[in-house]
Amino acid sequence: MKKIRLEVIKYAKLLNSKNLSALRSGNISARFKNGFLITPSGKKYSTLKNKDIVFVSLKGEFDKKKGIPSSEWRFHQDIYLNKKDAKAIVHAHSNFATAISAHGKSIPAFHYMVAMAGGNNIKCAKYATYGTRELSTNILKALKNRFACLISNHGQIAFSKNLSEAFELAEEVENLSNQYITALKIGKPKILSSKEMNKVLSKAKNYKRG
């Protein structure tokens, strides 16, 4: 457990240093036994200690005496319950992804790397108040056949088989968001066809990050 806690802290701090999220915003978790270890509520990531990382069971149970988990723990719980291949989750309020999400827009296949999120677009989950089960439900819909999505008026979320890959995917979503916004400034970008994206998705199954 100590090793996983340290890894959660490492990537939580990277949210700040890589400019994916400022101060306390965003959250990180990793699957552990019959639950998951997640960043706490209300603490600056630069100050995190091993004891601050909170264990939450897949039933949504945690020991309040040992700390309060991130207010967003419910969508982490639901992703782990519904995505058996999800071993780690990165949620970020990254600038460009959040800007697109503020318009409730998905990111279309303007670039083939959109496929790294698992489909021919990166969907945007409908808005709901943070920390609610309604938001979890909306996120799961947007994550259907996907590894990442935007969250309307909120940010983005990515999951993978480990924290390294989940974090890299979140970085890729932010990079694509930046590129898409830039492309829109010039005009209407060309969108790759479903046929072409299906080819890319087939290739992406064997793509190794890092």
N, C-alpha and C positions, 0 to 999 in steps of 0.2 A: 504493500500500500504506500509506503514512504516514497518509493521510486516514482509511482504514478502521481502522487501529490506534487513532487518536485517538478515533474514534467508539466503538470497543469500550471504551476506557478511560472515556469519558464516561458510558456506560450502566452500566458496572461500578460506578462511583462513585455513580450514581443508585440502585443496589440498596441501598446504605447510607443515603443521604440521604432516600430515599422509604420507608424501613423495609420493603423487600421482602426483604432479607437482611442479616445482621449480619457485620461484619468480613470474613472470607475466604469465607463460605458462599455457595453459588450460583455461577453462571458465565455468561459472555456469549461469543457467537461470531458471526462474520459470514463468509459464503461469500466466497472469494477464489480466482480462477482454478481450478486443479485441486485445491482443498482449502479450508481455512478458517483464519481467525485467531481465536484463543481466549485467554481470560484464563489466566494461569499458575497453577501449583500453589503453595499456601502463602504467597501474598503478600497483605497487606492492600490492599484496593482504593484506599484513600486515598494509597498510596505508589506506585502504578503509573506506570511510564514507558513511552514508546513502545517501547523495546527489550525490555520485559518480555512483550509480546504475542507469542504463539507461533504459527508457521505449522505446520499439520498437513495432510498430503496426504490425499486421499480414500482412499488405500491405508493410511492410519494411520501414515505415516512422518513423523518430525520430527528435527531436529538437536538432540541433547541439549546440545551446547555452547552453543546459543543460548537454552536454557531448557527447562523441563519444563512441558508443558501441564496444565491442570486434570485431575485424576484422572477426571473425567467425560467426557473427550474422546471416548470410544467411542460414547456415544449421540448426540453431536453429529455424528460421522462417519456413523452409520447413518441419522440423520434426513436429512442432506444427500444420502446415496446413494439413499434411498427416497422422498423428497419433493422433486421437482424445483422446486416453487414455494417451497421454504424457502430464503430468502436470509440469514436472521438468526434466532438462537435465544437465548432468555432462560430460564435455569433459576434458580429462587428457592426459598429455604426460608422463604417468607412465613408469618407466624403463623397466620392463619385457614385457609389452604389446607393447611398442614402438620397443623393440628389435625384437620381432616376426614380427611386421608390416614392419620392414625394409627389410624383406625377402618376403613380399607380401603374407605371409602364413596365412591361417585360423587355428583355434585351433580345432582339431577333438575331437571326444568323447573318449578321453583317460581317462576321469573321468566323472562320472554321473552328477556332479555339473555344467558341461557345459550347461545342460538343463536350468539353471537359467537365461540364456540369451535368452531363448525362442525357441531354436531349437536343432538339434543333432550336431551342431558345432557352433563356433563363427566365422562368416565370416570376411574377410578382404576387406574393400572397396578399389577400385583402386585409385592410386595416382592422385591427381590434385593439382594445386597451392592453398594454403590456402586462405580462404575468397572468393573463386569463386563459381559461381552457378554450375559449372562442379563438384566440390567437393561435393556439396549438393546432386546432382543427384547420384553420386557414393555411397555416404553414405546411401541414401534411398534404393538403390538396395541391399546393404549389410544388411540393417535393415528389409528387407522383412520377415515378421513373426518372428521378433527378437526384443529384448529390448536393445541389445548392439552389438557392432561390433568393430573390429580394423579398423584403417585407415592407409593405406600403407605409410610407411616412415613418420609417423606423431604421432600416438598414439591410443587412444580409445575413445569411446563415449557410454554413457548409459542413458536411460530415464526410468521414472516410474511415479507413481501417486503422488509422493511428493519427496522433495529433500533428505529426510532421506533414502528412498528406492533407489533412483537413485544413491546416493553416495555409499551406501552399495553394489550395483550391480557393480559399477566401481571398488570398492575394491576387489570384488569377481573375476572380470575379471583379475585384476592384480595378484591376488593370483594364479589363474589357469594358467596364463601366466608363472609365476615363476615355478610352478610345472611341466608344460609341457616342459620348457627348461631343467629342471633338469632330467626329464624322458628321454629326447633325449640324454643326456650325457651318459646314461647307455647303450642305444641302441634304437631299434625301439619299442615303447610302444604298448601294446595291445589296440586296438580300439574297444569299445563296439559296438555291432550290432545295426542296425536301429530298429530291433524288441525290443531290450532291452531299447533303448533310447526312443522309443514311450511309453513304460511303465512308464519310469521316467518322461517324459513330461506330461503324464496324472496325475501322482502324484503331479508334480510341480505346477499344476493349483491351488491346494489348499495349497501350501506352503506359510507360513507367515514369512517374514523376520523380524528379530528383536524380 
